[in-house]
Amino acid sequence: ASKKNTTTEQADAGTLIQGFFDKDGKKITKGGAWDFVYINGSTPSFSLKLVQVLSEEATTLVLPYAWANEESGNNAYYVTGSEDCASGSNLFAHDAKEKQITALYAERYYTKIGSYAFEGLSSLTTFAMGNSSISGATSSWGDYAFSKNPLLSKVVLPNVLTSLGVGVFSECPLLSSVTYGGTKSDWAKVTLGENWKDATLKTIVCTDGSLSL
């Protein structure tokens, strides 16, 4: 069985609130479940493999930050990324309740957001990922990770972003600007995939001003 390690979270960045929430911001007990891949590398970590929304009331998700399970010897490690998904799929496995989700947050940056991870969420309006002050931290977002989200209108990118994949924000007609946690010169270093955005996305709001696309 998996469990959240709150000691690790609180020691690093205060009390975090990963979980499932209703439209009024109330956390829902047993609102859903996370499934992970344990990565037994030089720095052990987890990658998010599947999100299961169980409650009819869940509309907002705060993505996992730290986790532990029997495979890791119940030692807590950071959740560093999400898995790649196939075209026409996503991390929600097309569970009917994915249509409820209006907002997704990640309080700590992910090293990777997988291809197609959040594709085709018909009610999603907001995705925001927190910044990091960790030296050398990076984050890349995969191909079509947020494509085909017709209501997506607010995106907050982390300051450690290094690349955005092919078509990452394609077919997102309401997304006219995104907020970026770095400076304009930092943004100039981000690698952008082919057709990474629609023509409607015209502005990057940086910490030291806005850039026109």
Secondary structure, DSSP 8 states (H G I E B T S, - for coil): --B--HHHHHHHHS----EEE-TTS-B-TT-EEEEEEEE-SSS-EEEEEEEEE--TT--EEE---EEB-GGGTT--EEEEEE----TT--TTTT-GGGGG--EEEESS--SEE-TTTTTT-TT--EEEE-----TT--EEE-TTTTTT-TT--EEEE-TTEEEE-TTTBTT-TT--EEEESS-HHHHTTSEE-TT-B-TT--EEEETTEEEE-
